[in-house]
């Protein structure tokens, strides 16, 4: 955790460099610090998100493929980015930017927006333009993790998006994962949790990512929610992916496992009832999971890349 003095120093150095356009040598001289120290401070400012850099990439869409994808899966909207990079991190940021522009057009004052967190939705939130404002109620749709990775810190990102939009944040005061299915049922019945979940069910828009249950890179493993051997057993029994931490099979049906019963948050059935659910996912490794998610009936709009969309349409997934 950064203390107040260090945060102020990072902000001051960043303002001098990015806003006043001073060189690192000039900042070092002004603050009586070494140039190496200034470089490290600027690096820390980016890593801690005191400074956020967003590149507004030109967005080129594969419109013919979008139309075919929307027709096949009965989507209101398919957003397919023309693939121009083999860098998966860069590709995700560009797709997130495409999704953010769509979301900005969809959000109107007094909208209610539910957020389900993961690396894709984390990038979408960061890609929303700083000057975009909407009087939106931003609702945390899944519980929090005690030791969250930055993309899974759901309460912090709910607050971040609400502040960015100039809207209101509504938190879900619950852990993501209960100790048992019985404990989860008790938590859901707590008044404060029940009220928050009821608000989420009334959302106008939901933003979700799609996970592929990868044994090493899955959010379940990275966040300590499940062990790799547990996911392997699920996959061997037909599970292909997850949305909102809910695991589903190739047909898009909720996978029968205790882990699904222990998650506190919006369910696949509840996502189906939300008027507009936007899913963001990319990569051939996620093709089978995306197909299952599309078959679930919980998605109205999909944002993905051209290569993945073409693979799905070729019926190889």
ABEGO torsion letter per residue (X at the ends): XBBAAAAAAAAAAAAAAAAAGBBAAAAAAAAGBBAAAAAAAAAAAAAAGABBBBBBBBBBBBAAAAAAAAAAAGBABBBBBBBABABAAAAAAAAAAAAAAAAAAABBBGBBBBBBBBAAAAAAAAABBAABBBBBBBBBABBBBABBBAAABAAAAAAAAAAAAGBBBBBBBBBABBABAAAAAAAAABAAAAAAAAAAAABABBBBBBBAGBAAABAAAAAGABBAAAAAAAAAAGBABBBGGBBBBAAGBBBBBAAAAABBEBBAAAAAABABBBBBBBEAAAAAAAAAAAAAGABABBBBBAAAAAAAAAGAX
